[in-house]
Amino acid sequence: MTRRRTWIINGGLVLLLVGAGYGIYAGFAPAAEEASSTQARTTPVSLGNVTETVSASGTVASSYTANADFSTSGKVATIKVAVGDVVKKGQKLATLDATEANAQLKVAQSNLDVAEENLDNAESSSSSSAQGGQTESTTSLQSKVDQAELSLEQAQEAVDATVLTAPGDGTVTAINGAVGQQTGSSSGSAASGSSDTSSSSSSSGFIVLTNMSSMVVTTSVAEVDVSKVRAGQSATVTVNALPDTEIKATVASVDLTPTTSNSVTSYGASLTLNDVAQGLRPGQSASVVITIAEASNVLTVPAAAVQTTGTTSTVTVQQNGQQVKKRVELGVQGESTVEIKSGLSQGDQVVLTATSTQSTSSNTAGNRSGGQGGFPGGGSGGFPGGGAGGGQ
């Protein structure tokens, strides 16, 4: 009986040992399998082309917009154009009621005629008065003639101001008034209608003219990128309203002074569109991609293979089954590809994805902890407790 009990106890201990061994194996097996299945992905250093760009958003505008305004007040008598009309410089656009201005012009002309007649009579009557008195009389009359001429000139300007003419060639894009309405400019900056020429598309004039055949895009360049952007660089513009159309453009200018909004500093820039796509209109939103650097037939690696800390860039290379970290000098840096100026050779196998030694060790340690924890109470706590229970 005692022998049989001994066999049972020994058999139980054997089963426990087998179970413990399997648990430890199961804990280590996934780590070993994972380590063996995770292989480093490599790609060769190759020759290629790299393009570095800066992206921004902007707004389409005309290169020329003129806000034509009357420089005098009055009632609109005629509007001789409609939105969409193409006009030439000097073409008549609209008129004000000139009844009063014409009447004042006639009065001024009449006053001048009288003044000139009086002067002529005085000069021809030299024998009727003393020489000194005659000189004083003709001088006074000449002054009146001069004043009458000035009044006539001003009256003519008032008549001219009732006619609004085109300050330049363009397309009528807005008419901010109607026949019969009172209108007028407080600035009075021109005699025959004033105009404010700019590259904006605002409709502040009585009639707005826009050059639809020459377009620009105004944009803002981020503070970190502005040192890379300069006039003459090529760009691609995509307008939100024409998403399938890419328009070639050229950087025309970059502002020297910044603009700050919501603690964000940027610099204004203007791009000239090389072509005007059908359907393009001032005020449309646009996406801008400026090419700031290009390199052709140079050594390249995927951007994902480069690690940069501060000013130091490194690439991990697979050599003789080992991973070796090499310091490299970068050139043009594209979104997905980077130029390597030194540090690598064509054909070198660059590591894209690898499992580090530290990571593998951590996983192994974790699996070991899991294996030990698989048996409640641990090895030392489990066996004696079990043995004692069995003995009792």
C-alpha positions in Angstrom: 0.0 0.0 0.0 2.8 2.3 0.9 4.6 1.5 -2.4 1.4 2.3 -4.4 1.0 5.6 -2.6 4.6 6.5 -3.4 4.0 5.7 -7.1 0.9 7.9 -7.2 2.8 10.8 -5.6 5.8 10.4 -7.9 3.4 10.2 -10.9 1.8 13.4 -9.8 5.1 15.1 -9.5 6.1 14.0 -13.0 2.9 15.4 -14.4 3.5 18.7 -12.7 7.1 18.9 -14.0 5.9 18.2 -17.5 3.2 20.9 -17.3 5.7 23.4 -15.9 8.1 22.6 -18.8 5.4 23.1 -21.4 4.3 26.4 -19.8 7.9 27.7 -19.9 8.2 26.6 -23.6 4.9 28.2 -24.5 6.1 31.4 -23.0 9.3 31.6 -24.9 8.0 30.2 -28.2 6.0 33.2 -29.4 9.0 35.5 -28.8 11.3 33.2 -30.7 8.8 32.8 -33.5 8.2 36.6 -33.7 11.9 37.3 -33.7 12.5 34.9 -36.5 9.5 36.1 -38.6 10.4 39.8 -38.3 13.0 40.4 -41.0 14.5 43.8 -41.9 13.2 45.3 -45.1 15.9 46.7 -47.3 16.1 48.7 -50.5 19.2 49.5 -52.6 20.6 53.0 -52.9 19.8 54.0 -56.5 20.1 56.9 -58.9 17.0 59.0 -59.4 15.5 62.5 -59.4 14.4 64.4 -56.3 12.1 67.4 -56.1 11.7 69.5 -52.9 8.6 71.6 -52.6 6.7 74.1 -50.4 2.9 74.0 -50.2 0.6 76.8 -49.4 -3.0 78.0 -50.0 -3.9 81.1 -51.9 -6.5 83.1 -53.8 -6.8 83.9 -57.5 -6.7 87.6 -58.5 -6.4 89.6 -61.6 -3.0 91.2 -62.3 -5.0 94.4 -63.0 -8.2 95.6 -61.4 -9.4 99.2 -61.7 -12.2 100.7 -59.6 -13.6 103.5 -61.7 -15.5 106.2 -59.8 -17.1 109.6 -60.6 -15.1 112.4 -59.0 -18.2 114.6 -58.6 -21.7 114.0 -57.2 -24.8 113.8 -59.3 -27.6 111.7 -60.6 -26.6 108.8 -62.9 -27.9 109.6 -66.4 -26.6 106.7 -68.5 -24.6 103.4 -68.1 -23.1 102.5 -71.4 -21.7 99.0 -70.5 -22.8 95.8 -69.0 -21.0 93.2 -66.8 -18.9 91.0 -69.1 -18.2 93.7 -71.7 -14.6 94.1 -72.8 -13.6 97.8 -72.9 -10.6 99.8 -74.0 -8.8 102.6 -72.2 -10.7 105.9 -72.6 -14.0 104.3 -73.6 -17.1 106.0 -72.1 -18.6 103.9 -69.3 -21.3 106.1 -67.7 -22.5 109.7 -67.4 -24.1 111.9 -64.8 -26.8 114.5 -65.4 -24.8 117.4 -66.7 -27.6 120.0 -67.0 -26.3 122.2 -64.2 -22.6 121.7 -65.1 -23.3 122.8 -68.7 -25.2 125.9 -67.5 -22.3 126.9 -65.3 -20.0 126.4 -68.3 -22.1 128.7 -70.4 -22.0 131.4 -67.7 -18.2 131.1 -67.3 -17.8 131.4 -71.1 -20.0 134.5 -71.2 -18.1 136.1 -68.3 -14.8 135.5 -70.1 -16.2 137.0 -73.3 -17.2 140.2 -71.4 -13.9 140.5 -69.6 -11.9 140.1 -72.9 -14.2 142.7 -74.6 -13.7 145.2 -71.8 -9.9 144.7 -72.0 -9.9 145.3 -75.7 -11.9 148.4 -75.4 -9.6 149.8 -72.7 -6.5 149.1 -74.8 -8.0 150.9 -77.8 -9.0 154.0 -75.8 -5.5 155.1 -74.9 -6.1 158.7 -76.0 -9.2 159.2 -73.7 -7.2 159.2 -70.4 -3.8 159.9 -68.9 -1.1 157.3 -69.5 -0.9 156.4 -65.8 -4.6 156.0 -65.5 -4.7 153.8 -68.6 -2.0 151.5 -67.3 -3.9 151.0 -64.1 -7.2 150.3 -66.0 -5.8 147.7 -68.4 -3.9 145.9 -65.6 -7.1 145.6 -63.6 -9.1 144.4 -66.6 -6.3 141.8 -67.5 -6.7 140.4 -64.0 -10.4 140.0 -64.6 -9.7 138.2 -67.8 -7.3 135.8 -66.1 -9.9 135.1 -63.4 -12.6 134.5 -66.0 -10.3 132.0 -67.8 -9.7 130.1 -64.6 -13.5 129.9 -63.9 -14.1 128.6 -67.4 -11.4 126.0 -67.0 -13.0 124.8 -63.7 -16.5 124.8 -65.3 -15.2 122.6 -68.1 -13.6 120.2 -65.6 -17.0 120.0 -63.9 -18.6 119.0 -67.2 -15.9 116.5 -67.9 -16.4 114.9 -64.4 -19.9 113.9 -65.4 -18.4 111.4 -67.9 -16.8 108.2 -66.5 -14.2 106.6 -68.9 -12.2 103.4 -68.7 -8.8 103.9 -67.0 -7.4 100.9 -68.8 -8.3 97.9 -70.9 -10.3 95.2 -69.2 -13.6 93.4 -68.7 -16.4 94.9 -66.7 -16.8 92.7 -63.7 -19.1 94.8 -61.5 -21.5 97.8 -61.8 -22.3 99.2 -58.4 -25.1 101.6 -59.3 -28.1 102.2 -61.6 -29.6 105.0 -63.8 -31.4 107.5 -61.7 -29.4 106.9 -58.5 -27.3 109.6 -56.7 -23.6 108.8 -56.8 -20.3 110.5 -56.4 -16.8 110.2 -55.0 -15.7 112.0 -51.9 -12.1 111.9 -53.1 -12.5 113.9 -56.3 -9.1 112.7 -57.4 -9.7 113.0 -61.1 -11.6 115.4 -63.4 -13.3 112.8 -65.7 -13.8 110.0 -63.2 -11.3 108.5 -60.8 -9.8 105.0 -60.8 -8.0 102.9 -58.3 -5.8 100.3 -59.9 -4.7 97.3 -57.9 -4.3 93.5 -58.0 -7.2 92.9 -55.7 -10.7 91.8 -56.9 -12.7 94.0 -54.6 -15.8 95.7 -56.1 -15.6 99.1 -54.5 -15.8 101.3 -57.6 -18.9 102.4 -59.5 -17.7 100.2 -62.3 -14.9 97.6 -61.8 -12.7 96.6 -64.6 -10.6 93.4 -64.5 -7.9 92.0 -66.8 -9.2 88.5 -67.2 -6.4 87.4 -69.5 -3.7 87.9 -66.9 -4.1 86.2 -63.5 -2.0 85.9 -60.4 -2.3 84.0 -57.1 -1.7 85.6 -53.8 -0.5 83.3 -51.1 1.2 83.2 -47.7 4.5 81.3 -47.1 5.2 79.9 -43.6 8.0 81.5 -41.6 10.1 78.3 -41.7 9.9 78.1 -45.5 10.2 81.7 -46.6 14.0 81.6 -46.8 13.7 78.8 -49.5 11.2 80.7 -51.7 12.4 83.3 -54.2 11.2 85.1 -57.3 11.6 83.0 -60.5 10.9 79.6 -59.0 8.3 77.4 -60.8 5.1 76.3 -59.2 1.9 74.4 -59.8 -1.5 75.8 -58.9 -4.7 73.8 -58.5 -7.9 75.8 -58.1 -10.6 74.2 -55.9 -13.2 75.0 -58.6 -11.1 73.2 -61.2 -9.6 70.2 -59.3 -8.6 68.3 -62.4 -6.6 71.2 -63.9 -3.0 71.9 -63.0 -1.8 75.4 -63.9 1.8 76.2 -64.3 3.0 79.4 -62.5 6.1 81.4 -61.5 6.9 83.1 -58.2 6.8 86.8 -59.0 7.6 88.3 -55.6 7.9 87.6 -51.9 7.2 90.2 -49.2 10.1 91.4 -47.1 7.9 92.1 -44.1 5.8 89.5 -42.3 2.2 89.3 -41.3 1.2 87.8 -37.9 -2.2 86.3 -37.3 -3.1 84.2 -34.2 0.6 84.1 -33.3 1.4 82.6 -36.7 3.9 84.5 -38.8 3.9 84.3 -42.6 5.1 86.2 -45.6 2.9 87.2 -48.6 3.9 86.0 -52.0 2.5 86.5 -55.5 2.6 84.0 -58.4 2.0 84.8 -62.0 0.0 82.1 -63.9 1.6 81.1 -67.1 -1.8 80.2 -68.6 -5.4 81.2 -67.8 -7.6 78.1 -67.7 -11.1 78.3 -68.8 -13.4 78.9 -65.9 -10.7 80.6 -63.8 -12.1 83.6 -61.9 -10.8 86.1 -59.4 -11.5 85.2 -55.8 -11.3 81.4 -56.3 -9.4 79.4 -53.7 -6.2 77.7 -54.8 -3.6 75.2 -53.6 0.0 76.1 -54.5 3.1 73.9 -54.7 6.3 75.7 -55.2 9.4 73.9 -56.4 12.3 75.1 -54.3 15.0 72.6 -55.3 15.6 69.8 -57.8 18.3 67.2 -58.3 18.6 64.8 -61.3 20.5 61.5 -61.6 21.7 61.6 -58.0 22.0 58.9 -55.2 18.6 58.6 -53.5 17.0 56.6 -50.6 13.5 56.6 -49.3 12.8 59.4 -46.8 11.6 56.7 -44.3 15.2 55.3 -44.2 16.7 58.5 -42.8 16.8 59.4 -39.1 17.8 63.0 -38.3 18.6 64.3 -34.8 19.5 67.9 -34.7 21.9 68.5 -37.6 23.0 64.9 -37.9 21.4 62.4 -40.3 22.0 58.7 -40.3 20.9 55.7 -42.4 21.1 52.0 -41.3 22.7 49.7 -43.8 22.7 45.9 -44.0 26.3 44.6 -44.3 27.3 41.0 -44.0 24.1 40.1 -42.1 24.7 43.0 -39.7 23.0 46.4 -39.4 25.4 49.3 -39.5 24.4 52.9 -38.9 26.1 55.3 -41.2 26.2 59.1 -41.1 25.1 60.7 -44.3 25.0 64.2 -45.9 21.6 65.0 -47.3 20.9 67.1 -50.4 17.5 67.9 -51.9 14.8 66.4 -49.6 11.5 65.4 -51.3 8.4 64.1 -49.6 9.2 60.4 -50.3 12.8 60.5 -51.6 15.9 62.1 -50.3 19.2 62.9 -52.1 22.4 61.4 -50.5 25.4 63.6 -51.2 27.9 61.5 -49.2 28.1 58.5 -46.8 26.6 55.8 -49.1 27.3 54.2 -52.4 25.0 53.0 -55.2 23.8 49.5 -54.4 24.1 49.7 -50.6 21.2 48.0 -48.9 19.4 50.5 -46.8 17.2 49.2 -43.9 13.6 50.5 -44.0 12.1 48.4 -41.1 14.0 46.4 -38.5 13.4 45.0 -35.0 16.0 46.4 -32.6 18.0 44.3 -30.2 16.6 46.3 -27.3 13.0 45.7 -28.5 13.6 41.9 -28.8 15.2 41.8 -25.3 12.2 43.6 -23.8 9.8 41.2 -25.5 11.8 38.2 -24.3 11.9 39.5 -20.7 8.2 40.1 -20.9 7.5 36.6 -22.1 9.6 35.2 -19.4 7.6 37.1 -16.8 4.5 35.8 -18.4 5.8 32.2 -18.3 6.6 32.4 -14.6 3.2 34.0 -13.9 1.4 31.2 -15.8 1.6 29.0 -12.7 -0.2 30.6 -9.8 2.1 31.0 -6.8 5.2 30.5 -8.9 7.5 27.5 -8.9 8.5 27.8 -5.2 5.1 28.6 -4.0 3.2 26.1 -6.1 5.1 22.9 -5.6 5.5 22.8 -1.8 1.9 23.8 -1.4 0.8 21.1 -3.8 3.0 18.5 -2.2 1.8 19.3 1.3 -1.8 19.1 0.2 -1.2 15.9 -1.5 0.6 14.4 1.5 -2.3 15.3 3.7 
